[in-house]
């Protein structure tokens, strides 16, 4: 099961638990467990998104707009014949 699907399933579980006729003490335990799982999956997904943006060159610290930094690349320095 993917992390995204886990968030959906446990989110639906959080919505449905109060309406299933489960005793109050069990509801509290199940909602707490489901909440911790959703939060953990959320943090893991956020970590994946942040690592992908760093790997792809986006969101470099200190360089909001890399194109306007004024640096030339090797491609720009080659003469066109």
C-alpha positions, 0 to 999 in steps of 0.5 A: 500500500502506498503512503498516499493510499494509507493517508486516504484509508486512515483518514476515512477511518477517522471519519467513520469510527465515531459512527460505527457504534464502538464503545467510547474507550475503544473509539479514543484508542482507535482514533489516537492510533489512526491520528498518529498513523496519518501524521506519520504518513504525512511527515514521510510524504512531506520528506519525500516531496522536499527531497525531490525538490532538492534533487531536481534543483528547485528551492536551493537555499538563498537562490529563489530565482536561479535564472536571475542570479547573473551566472553564465553557464558553459553553454552561454560561453561557447561561440556559435559558428 
